[in-house]
Amino acid sequence: MNLSKGFLLVLVGLFAYLSLLLVLPFAQYVLGAVLVAYVLYPVQTRLERRVPPPVAALGLVVLAVAGVVVPLIVIIAAVASDARRLIENADADALQTAEIERFIEARTGVSVDLTAVLADSAQGVGGMVLEQSTAWFSALTHTVIGLGVAIFLLYYLLKDGSALLAWIRDLTPLPDEAQDDFYRELDAVMWAVLAGHVLIAIIQGSIAGLGLLATGVPNAAFWTVVMIILSLVPLVGSFLVWGPAVIFLFLTGEPFLAVALFAYSTVVVGLSDDYLRPILVDRYADLNPAVIILGVLGGVYAFGIMGLFYGPVVLGALIATLNVMNNHYNRLEDVPGMQ
């Protein structure tokens, strides 16, 4: 290696490191934009046959924002409404502080004023909230900026996606045949995770949520979202919510509804996984459940919330890379310019 090549490699490493520092503060939003762009890119290519790429990209960005923001607002409104009702009902009579004070005094001989204690605690909480308001404002500002970055990045990924893919292919020092195999296997892994992992989790969580709603379990919409997230983890799933819900119905004097919820969740939710997973996963790629579990749990630690999606993809990409290496490694020595 001569001095010029070494200097060029140092520059590449330096600017790559500086670029990484710029991206890391918004890594979750960048990963989210890439994921959404990947899902919408096939639609983008079809729309470009009828309208200019910028128009197609703008329309898909508006659709994506509406599809994410509107449900998010509905969920936040539902949770806020539940919290408001909880606060309104948490008065002194509901808490029965007088009875509790008499019970403590009868048992211990010590007179306590729970109302004053609660008031002092409320003041302490209020002071803490005031102190943390600056941090919350900073987090809110970061979220707004991050969402803006994700939206702009999504637009340009869709509009210039073809040019970006062509640039990556030109930079990759592999023959076209090996690149075609690699991207084909990687694409299969991506869709297997999205369709056979994420889509099934959404379907399972939604079906289980209908059972909670039908049996009158409080805050069914909130727990439906929780079950969708839990369903992303194989062998765990929505049982962590509907199982305690069954117990809750038993304890509140609703044994018939408890049995109905148990039967519905066991049969309908369970069968949805047994029937949908082979159809959706086997259509794209055969991913072992161990790959999904390790990818999801390790991905959350490595990439945060986006690791739920990217964790299994990374492990699947490793498998795809090993397959491509096994099929093409010996032939690379005979390809001109690959030595």
N, C-alpha and C positions, 0 to 999 in steps of 0.2 A: 504494500500500500504506500503510495507516494504522499508527499505533503499536501497536495491539492485535494486528494480524496479524503485524507484525514480531516482537513479543515472543513470540508463540506459536510462530513458526517457529524462533526462537532456542532456545526450550525444547525443541522437537522435536529440533533438531540436537544440543543438549547431551546430552539423555538418550539419544539414539541413539548418540552417541560413547561415553558411559559404559557403555551396554549392550554395545557392541562390545568394550570392554576386558574385560568380564566373560566374554564368550563365547570370545574368542580363545585363552585357555589350553587350552580343551577343544574347539577347532574341529574336530579330526579326529573326535572322538567324536560331536559334534553332527551333522556331515555324515554319519557312518555311521548314526546313529539315523534321520535323515531318509530316507536311502536305503532302509534296511530297512523303515521305516514305509510308504514309497511302494510297495514290493513287496507288503507284507502287507495294505495297506488294502483291496483288493478282497475279500480273504478276510474281513476285519473286517466289511465291509458285509453280506456274506452271513450271517455268524454272528449279527449283531445282529437278524436276523429271527427267531431262535430263542432267543437268550439275551440278557441285559442287556449293554450295551456294556462295562462294567467287567470282566465275566466273560470276554467274548470277547477283550478286549485282554490280560487277564492270561494267558489260555491261549496266545495267540500270542507273547507275550513269553517265556514258559517254553519254547515250541517253538523260538523264535529263539535263545535262549541255549543250549539243548541242541544245536541244529544247528551252532552256531559253536564253543562251548567244548569239546565232546567231540572233534570232529576236531582242534582245536588241541592238546588234551592228548595225543592219540595221536601227532601229528607231533612235539611236543616230546619225548615219551618215546622215539620212534624216533631222533631226533637225539642225545639224551643217551646212549642205548645205544651208538650208533656212536662217540661221543666217548669213552665209557668204554673200549670195546674198543681204540680207538686208543691211549689212554694206557697201558693194560695191556700192549700189544704194543711200546710204545716204550721198551724197556729197553736196557741197555748192550750186551747181546749183539746185539739186533736192529739197533742203530745201528752196530755194528762199529767202535767208537771205537778199539780197539787197532790194527786194520788201517789205519785212517785216520791215526793218529798215526805209525805206521811209514812209511807212504807219504810223509807230509809231511817227516819227518826225512830220508828217503832222497833226496828231491828238493831240499830246501832246506838240509839240515844243521842245522836248528833243531828242538830237542826241545820238544814241546808236550804239555800235559796237558788233553785235551779234556773229560775227566770233571770236572775241577775247574772248567773254564770253564763247562760246562753247569750245574754246581751253583751257581756264582756267578750265572749268568743266571737260574736258577730263583729264587734268593733275591731278585734284583732284581725279577723279575716278581711274586713274592709281596708284596714291599713296595709295589709299584704297585697291586696288587689291594686291599691293605689301605687305601691312601690313597684309592682310588676307591670304597670300599665305601659311604661316605656319599652320594656322587652316585648310586650304583646304588640305594640304599635310597630316595632321593628320587624317582628315576625310577619305581621300583616303586610307591611310594605314589601318585604322580601317575597311573599307569596304572590302579590299583585304583579311585581316585576317578573317573577318566574313564569307566571301564566302568560304574560305578554311575550316573553322570550319564546315560550313553547308555541304560541300561536304563530308568531312570525317564522320560526324555524319550520313548523309544519307546512306553512304556505310555500316556502322556498324548497323544501324537500319534495313536495308534490310537483311544483312547477319545473324544477330543474333536476328531477329524479333521474331521467334518462341520461343526462349529461354526467351526473355524479356516478352512476353505475358504469358508464363507459370509461370515465377517468380512473375508477378503481380497477377495472379490468386491465387498463393500459399499464398501471403501476405494479400490478401483481406479476411477479416473475415466474409464472406458470403457463404452460401451453393452454390453448383454448379448450382442448378436450378435458384436461384436468379441472380447469375452472368451471366448465359446464357441469361436470359431475359434482363438484363441491357445492356450487350454488343450488343445484337441484336437490341435493340431500339437505342442505341447510334450510331451503325453502320448505321441504317436507317436515323438518323438525319444528320450524316456526308455526306452521299451520296445525301440526299435531298438538302443540302446546296451547295455541289459541282456541282451536275448535274442540279438542278432546280434553282440555284442562280448564280453560277459562269459561268457555261457553257452557260446558256441563255444570260448572260451579254456579253460574248464573241461573240455569234452568233448575237445578236441584234446590238452591236456596229459595227461589221464587215459589216452587211447588210446595216446599215445606212451609213457607210463609203463608200460603193460602190455608194450610191446615191450622196455623195459629190464629189467623183471622176468623176462620169459620167456627172455632171453638171458643172465641172470646178472650184469648190471651191478651193482656194489656200491651200496648206499644208494639203491635205486630209488625208495623212497617220498619221500625228500628231493628227489631230482632231479625227481620228478613235480610236486611243488609249485613248484619253480623253473620248470619248463616251462609250467605254468599261468599263472604271472606273466608269463613272456616271451611267451606267446601273446596277451597283451593288446595287444602292439605289432605291428601289421600289418607284413608283409614281413620280420619278424625271427623271431618265434615260437620253437617248440620246437627248431628246427634247431641253435641254439647249444648245446644239451645233447646231443641224440642224434647230432649230427655228430661231436663229440669222442668220444662213447661208441663209435661205429663204429671210430674210430682206436684207441681203447683196446683193443678186442677183437682187432684185428689185431696190435697190439704184444704182447699177452699170449698169442699163439699160438692164437687162436680165429678163423681166417679164415671158416669156415662160418657161425658165429654173427654175425660182422661183416657178411657179405653179407646174411644173413637180416634183421638189424636195419635195414640200409640199405634193402632192398627194402620191408620192412614200413612203415617210417617214410615213405618216399617215396610209396608207393602209398596205403596206408590212411589215414595222417594227412593227406596232401595231398588225397585225395578227400573226406575228411570236411569240409574247408574248402570245397571246390568245390561240394558238394551242400547242406551245411547253411546256409552264409551266404546264398545267394539265397532260401532258404525262410524263414529267420528274419528277415533284414533287410528284404527286400522286402515282407514281411507288414505291417510297421509304417511304415517310412520309408526313403527312399533316401539313405543317408549315403555321401558320397564317401570313399574310403580316405584321401585327404589330410586330410579333416576329422578322421578317427579318429587318424591319426598325430600331427598337430599338437595335437589335443586331449589325447592321452595324454601326450606328452612335455612340452608346456607346462603341462598340468594338474599333473604331478608337481612341477614347479618352483613353481607358484602355490599349490597346495593340499596338497602332501605326498602321502602314499600314496593318499588319497581322490581325488586328481586323476586317477588311472587311470580312475575312473568319471565324475567331474564335468567333466573337461576336455572330452571330446566333447559332453557335454550342454550346456555353456555355448555352444560354437560352434553346436550345433544349435538352441539357444534363440535365438541371434542370427538365424539363418536364418528361424526361425518368426516372430520379431518383424518382420523385414523383409517377410515374406509378408503378415502381418496388416496392416501399415502400407500396403502396396501395394494391398490390397483395400478398406481402410476409411478411409484417410486423408482423402480428399476428402469423404466423407460425414459426418465428425465435426463439420464446421462447422455442419451443419444440425441437430445433435442438441442439444436444450435442456439447459442446464447444463454443456456441454462447452467453453464459451468462457472 
